[in-house]
Amino acid sequence: MRIDLNLATQPYEDARQFWLRWGGALAGLGILTALLLYLAVVGLLTARHDRSLIRQRQEQIAERDREKAQAEAMLNRPENRSTRDRSQFLNDLFQRKAFSWTLVFEDLEKIMPARLHVVAIRPETASDNQLAIKLVVAGDSRDHAVTLVQRMEGSQRFQQTRIEQETALSGQGDTVQFEISAVYAPAVASPSTAKTGGAP
């Protein structure tokens, strides 16, 4: 058998080298594609699971809202208004009684900067039933009040601290006065502290 080769019209090609080179690249692309498809499927399943959890939580929230609305409707009936008002009064009284002046002053003493002193403290009940305080302080520098606010934010007892009003004072001594509001999270009082720290 005779085979005629004309290298001028049909140049020699190393097919094995071609397939080794490009076959490896195609295999790598195939593996990368499979990996991306796997990650896409896993992400889709995870997103479906997350959507299911979100839907369950939304249903639970809606159920709690319905229960709350039913309870409020029952309390708002004319025959139940006295019970509601008495309950609200007692809750406010308990919360006010739980406020310890001794603990508040102890907490403030730890963070109060020098040359700044307390002029007045007024406890309040915030809209979300948290215990809030209005604190009036005076001193000779605005920097001391800013330092106090920063220390209050860094403590475990005061949150959402902010300066609400700043007043310049004339005369000797104090030159500036600040009204500071904060949410107060008191520590658990010991029995001896609780006896001396009730609301006046």
C-alpha positions in Angstrom: 0.0 0.0 0.0 1.4 3.4 -1.0 0.6 6.6 0.8 1.4 9.9 -0.9 2.2 12.8 1.4 2.4 16.3 0.1 3.6 18.6 3.0 3.2 21.7 0.8 -0.6 21.3 0.5 -1.3 19.3 3.7 1.2 20.3 6.3 1.9 17.9 9.1 -0.1 18.5 12.3 0.6 16.9 15.7 -3.0 16.0 16.7 -2.0 14.4 19.9 -0.3 17.6 21.1 -3.4 19.6 20.0 -5.8 17.5 22.0 -3.5 17.4 25.0 -3.3 21.2 25.1 -6.9 22.1 24.2 -8.5 19.1 25.8 -7.1 20.0 29.2 -8.4 23.5 28.8 -11.9 22.2 27.8 -11.8 19.8 30.8 -10.9 22.7 33.1 -13.8 24.8 31.7 -16.1 21.9 32.1 -15.1 21.4 35.8 -15.5 25.2 36.4 -18.9 25.2 34.8 -20.0 22.2 36.9 -18.8 24.0 40.0 -20.7 27.2 39.1 -23.8 25.2 38.4 -23.5 23.4 41.8 -23.0 26.7 43.6 -26.0 28.2 41.8 -28.2 25.2 42.7 -27.0 25.4 46.4 -27.7 29.2 46.4 -31.2 28.6 45.0 -32.0 26.0 47.6 -30.7 28.1 50.4 -32.7 31.1 49.2 -35.8 29.0 49.0 -35.2 27.8 52.6 -34.6 31.4 53.7 -37.8 32.5 52.0 -39.7 29.7 53.8 -38.2 30.8 57.2 -39.1 34.5 56.5 -42.6 33.5 55.6 -43.0 31.4 58.8 -41.7 34.4 60.9 -44.1 36.8 59.1 -47.0 34.4 59.8 -46.0 34.2 63.5 -45.7 38.0 63.7 -49.1 38.4 62.1 -50.6 35.8 64.5 -49.1 37.7 67.5 -50.5 41.0 66.1 -53.9 39.4 65.8 -53.7 38.2 69.4 -52.6 41.6 70.5 -55.4 43.3 68.7 -57.9 40.9 70.2 -56.5 41.5 73.7 -56.6 45.2 73.2 -60.2 45.1 71.9 -61.2 43.0 74.9 -59.5 45.5 77.3 -61.1 48.5 75.5 -64.6 47.2 76.2 -66.5 49.4 78.7 -66.8 46.6 81.3 -63.0 46.0 81.2 -61.7 49.6 81.2 -61.4 49.9 84.9 -59.3 46.7 85.0 -57.1 48.0 82.2 -56.6 51.4 83.9 -55.8 49.8 87.2 -53.3 47.4 85.5 -51.6 50.2 83.7 -51.4 52.3 86.9 -49.9 49.4 88.9 -47.4 48.7 86.1 -46.3 52.3 86.1 -46.1 52.3 89.9 -43.9 49.2 89.9 -41.6 50.6 87.3 -41.3 53.9 89.2 -40.7 52.0 92.4 -38.0 49.9 90.7 -36.0 53.1 90.0 -33.1 53.3 92.5 -31.7 56.8 93.0 -28.7 55.2 94.8 -27.8 53.0 91.9 -28.2 55.9 89.4 -25.8 58.1 91.4 -23.4 55.3 91.8 -23.4 54.6 88.1 -23.0 58.3 87.3 -20.2 58.7 89.8 -18.1 56.2 88.0 -18.3 58.1 84.7 -18.7 61.8 85.6 -15.9 63.9 84.3 -14.2 66.4 86.6 -15.6 70.0 86.8 -19.1 68.7 85.8 -21.9 68.1 88.3 -25.5 67.0 88.2 -28.1 69.7 88.6 -31.3 67.5 88.2 -32.4 64.0 87.3 -35.9 63.1 86.2 -36.9 59.5 85.5 -39.5 58.9 82.8 -41.1 56.0 81.0 -40.3 55.8 77.3 -42.8 54.8 74.7 -41.6 51.2 74.6 -41.9 50.9 78.5 -38.1 51.4 78.9 -36.9 53.4 81.8 -35.5 56.8 80.6 -33.8 59.6 82.5 -33.5 63.3 81.8 -30.2 64.5 83.2 -29.3 68.1 83.7 -25.6 68.8 84.2 -23.6 72.0 84.4 -19.9 72.8 84.1 -17.3 75.2 82.7 -16.7 73.4 79.3 -18.7 71.8 76.6 -16.0 69.2 76.2 -16.8 67.7 79.6 -20.5 67.2 78.6 -19.4 65.5 75.4 -17.0 63.3 77.4 -19.9 62.4 79.7 -22.1 61.4 76.8 -19.3 59.2 75.4 -18.7 57.5 78.7 -22.5 56.9 79.2 -22.6 55.3 75.7 -19.7 53.1 76.6 -21.2 52.0 79.9 -23.6 49.1 80.3 -26.2 51.2 82.1 -27.0 53.9 79.7 -28.1 53.7 76.0 -29.3 56.0 73.3 -27.5 58.9 75.1 -27.8 62.3 73.5 -27.5 66.0 74.3 -30.9 67.5 73.8 -30.3 71.1 74.9 -27.3 73.3 75.6 -27.7 76.6 77.6 -25.0 79.2 78.2 -24.9 80.5 81.8 -23.9 83.9 82.9 -22.1 84.7 86.2 -19.4 83.0 88.1 -18.8 79.3 88.2 -20.7 77.3 85.7 -20.7 78.7 82.2 -22.8 76.1 80.3 -25.6 73.7 81.2 -26.7 70.6 79.3 -29.9 68.5 79.2 -29.0 64.9 78.4 -31.5 62.1 77.8 -30.7 58.4 78.0 -32.3 55.0 78.4 -31.3 53.5 81.7 -30.8 49.8 82.3 -30.3 49.4 86.0 -28.3 46.6 87.5 -30.1 44.2 89.8 -30.2 45.9 93.2 -29.1 44.1 96.4 -31.7 44.1 99.2 -29.8 46.7 101.2 -29.5 49.0 98.2 -33.2 48.5 97.3 -34.3 49.6 100.7 -32.4 52.9 100.4 -32.9 53.5 96.7 -36.6 53.8 96.3 -38.3 56.7 94.5 -39.0 59.6 96.9 
